[in-house]
Structures are given as structure tokens and as C-alpha cells.
Amino acid sequence: MTVEQYLALPEEKPYREYVCGEVVPKAMPNLEHGELVQAIAEAMIPVRKTLGGRGGPEVRIRFDTERGPEYRLPDYAYWRTGRPIQEGRDQLPPTLAVEVRSPEEPMADQREKCRYYRRYGVDVCWLVDPESRTVEVFEGDRDGERLTVDDVLESAALPGFRLKLHDLFAVLDQ
């Protein structure tokens, strides 16, 4: 399928990504997935008030690869003030991309997706695993550094941001 054919598809669920010339359906999120994405979006509100910027869930982002343009939809993305957000109708790589693993998604595939994001311009990627209640951080030299519920999620790209993982995963116990 061509990029033009992909972009002409209706934007409806299940959402689809465009990778290596193929349309790839995103996994359908369950309630835990949705609650974690919502909790991350809420935790980002003070960052957006302090640092400015824009963000949201499942925004279609264009990545300029050696194969040509590809499109991915991170579960949550945030662009810091001063970072280019759009080129034409396309969203450009964000400051932060977050992936929350769905039950049927292998962690190895999700790690590769985070590495892909970093390779093509994302400053930091967080991979959230509801099952193990861990977050893997991809930023700078941190390539999948695993944090547990006793840790605090921070990022050099988001000065002042601090999220206790115990608080993040508490949404799953309500």
C-alpha cells in the first residue's frame, strides 16, 4: 500500500499504523490500558502548564525513515514548547512517546517500537507494562531501564516532572 492510500483510509477504530509499506492494526486497548493512558495524561497537565507544549492520546505521527515516511500512533505523545509539531497535515516526532502494553503484545515488540521512536527523533519513550507494573525508560543512554512501583519516573526532557509509579499503578486497584 502507498502512503497516499494509507492516508486516505478512514480514521476509525481499530486505528492503523503504516510501517514498511504495510498497514498494521493497533491492538485494541482494554480498561487497564485506558486507565493508565489517562493517568499519564493527567500527570502531564502540570508539565504542560509549566513548560507549555501540546499532547494527547493516539496522535498519528510521521516518522521520516530511510524507507520513506511511516506513521505510528503512540498511546500518548507530548511536544514541548519550541519543538516543531506539524509539517503540513502531519504531526512530527514528539518530545515524549508513551506505549502501554496490551495483553496480547509481546514486550520485545514494544521495546523495539520504543527504540524505533528514539531512532527517528523522539527524545524519550516510556513503555508501561500493567501486568508487571513496571515502566521501561528509553532516553539518552537508558535503553529499556526498568523501573518498579517503588521508583519515581523522571526525565531530563521534562524538567520538574515526577511521577511515583506506585501512584500511577494505583489506578489499577480502584
Order of alpha helices (4+ residues) and beta strands (2+ residues): alpha-beta-beta-alpha-alpha-beta-beta-beta-beta-beta-beta-beta-alpha-beta-beta-beta-beta-beta-alpha
